Amino acid sequence: MSPLQGAAAPHRLSTFFDFLREKDFIKPLTAQQIETLRKNVQFINCSNCGAPVDLTRRSECEHCGSPLSMLDMNQAEKVITQLREAEAARTGKTVDPWLPLALARARRQAESAFVGVPGHQQWDNDVSSLGLVAAGLGELMRLIKEES
């Protein structure tokens, strides 16, 4: 039997919003949350289709009928914790939450070592705007022009 045949579950397309709702990242607003929102905001855009929702008249989208909803940050934090625990169980290593800060510090230290070197500012500008490969090619072209 080929991989395309058999009893595999059929695939379906869904929007990113539907995916988030399916994974409990998006939750409908409670009546109390809607009232609080109405006190501060008159219009919002529908999370599903983007149409404007007049909060003074409705609590769902007139265009697609979706209820007002919000991103549940507690669910996002819970999923991140579960993924960290699963990765630690799989590899026997824990994910270092301080790694991004350590990498940023190392980058600053490396960049500070080149301060004062001729062309350093141009290189930084090229890398940030063009990317590493294009900046390297640009530097190579500058060297060729200087030699000729």
VOGU-3710 file (C-alpha; in Angstrom, 3 decimals, decimal comma):
1> msplqgaaap> 0,000/0,000/0,000  1,428/3,392/-0,950  1,693/6,244/1,575  -1,060/8,065/-0,305  -3,508/5,188/0,083  -4,904/3,635/3,207  -6,786/4,650/6,289  -4,992/7,909/6,996  -7,195/10,647/8,377  -8,205/13,211/5,761
11> hrlstffdfl> -6,422/16,533/5,980  -8,326/19,764/6,238  -7,375/23,370/5,796  -8,076/25,797/8,585  -7,249/29,422/9,230  -4,615/30,416/11,755  -7,398/31,827/13,925  -9,228/28,467/13,837  -5,991/26,659/14,696  -5,463/28,913/17,724
21> rekdfikplt> -9,068/28,417/18,797  -8,732/24,635/18,392  -5,675/24,652/20,671  -7,501/26,809/23,280  -5,310/29,854/22,702  -8,365/31,856/21,639  -11,303/31,969/24,032  -14,675/33,720/23,727  -15,125/36,770/25,937  -17,474/36,490/28,891
31> aqqietlrkn> -20,404/38,903/29,256  -18,502/40,756/31,990  -15,403/41,104/29,773  -17,552/42,442/26,929  -19,114/45,052/29,235  -15,667/46,151/30,415  -14,527/46,398/26,811  -17,603/48,463/25,857  -16,724/51,028/28,536  -13,307/51,629/26,976
41> vqfincsncg> -13,682/50,863/23,263  -16,434/51,520/20,714  -15,217/49,492/17,727  -12,877/46,525/17,353  -11,997/44,337/14,397  -13,221/40,763/14,217  -10,442/38,291/15,029  -11,766/35,900/12,405  -12,542/38,015/9,316  -11,268/41,498/10,231
51> apvdltrrse> -14,626/43,266/9,818  -15,376/46,130/12,254  -17,601/45,228/15,215  -19,660/48,010/16,801  -19,541/47,154/20,498  -22,375/49,555/21,301  -24,771/47,401/19,240  -23,398/43,848/19,094  -21,155/41,343/20,811  -20,414/39,305/17,685
61> cehcgsplsm> -19,284/40,033/14,149  -22,101/41,119/11,829  -20,183/39,796/8,833  -19,208/36,249/9,867  -21,064/35,787/13,157  -17,945/35,035/15,204  -18,238/35,845/18,905  -15,803/38,321/20,417  -12,714/36,474/21,554  -9,276/37,089/23,013
71> ldmnqaekvi> -5,873/35,474/23,187  -5,549/33,520/26,427  -2,000/34,224/27,624  -2,351/31,712/30,476  -2,938/28,955/27,919  0,113/30,096/25,953  2,245/29,969/29,098  0,870/26,511/29,937  1,744/25,180/26,468  5,263/26,633/26,665
81> tqlreaeaar> 5,761/24,930/30,031  4,507/21,620/28,607  6,845/21,918/25,609  9,828/22,671/27,861  9,028/19,666/30,046  8,603/17,415/27,010  11,938/18,583/25,568  13,663/18,019/28,910  12,176/14,510/29,115  13,197/13,755/25,529
91> tgktvdpwlp> 16,785/15,014/25,718  17,504/14,897/29,421  18,401/18,596/29,227  16,437/21,601/30,335  15,926/24,647/28,155  17,915/27,565/29,519  15,529/30,530/29,789  18,514/32,891/30,088  20,094/31,802/26,790  18,697/34,741/24,732
101> lalararrqa> 20,135/37,221/27,240  23,491/35,450/27,303  23,621/35,481/23,494  22,750/39,189/23,382  25,487/39,926/25,917  28,022/37,910/23,897  27,024/39,768/20,748  27,500/43,162/22,442  30,921/42,068/23,705  31,981/40,908/20,241
111> esafvgvpgh> 30,712/44,101/18,608  32,482/46,281/21,173  35,783/44,615/20,267  35,477/46,083/16,753  34,575/49,639/17,727  37,115/52,000/16,206  38,095/49,625/13,393  37,788/51,471/10,047  34,647/50,391/8,178  33,038/48,875/11,265
121> qqwdndvssl> 29,998/51,179/11,161  29,440/50,505/7,440  29,659/46,751/8,070  27,060/46,952/10,876  24,727/48,976/8,667  25,123/46,529/5,759  24,555/43,451/7,934  21,434/44,887/9,542  19,902/46,087/6,273  21,158/43,564/3,698
131> glvaaglgel> 21,957/40,434/5,677  25,241/38,676/6,324  25,793/37,254/2,818  25,025/40,504/0,988  27,155/42,478/3,456  30,043/40,048/2,875  29,716/40,433/-0,891  29,584/44,216/-0,505  32,760/44,160/1,588  34,455/41,969/-1,031
141> mrlikees> 33,482/44,469/-3,739  34,892/47,352/-1,657  38,193/45,456/-1,268  38,382/44,755/-5,017  37,764/48,439/-5,809  40,485/49,512/-3,361  42,987/47,113/-4,992  42,320/48,373/-8,509
//
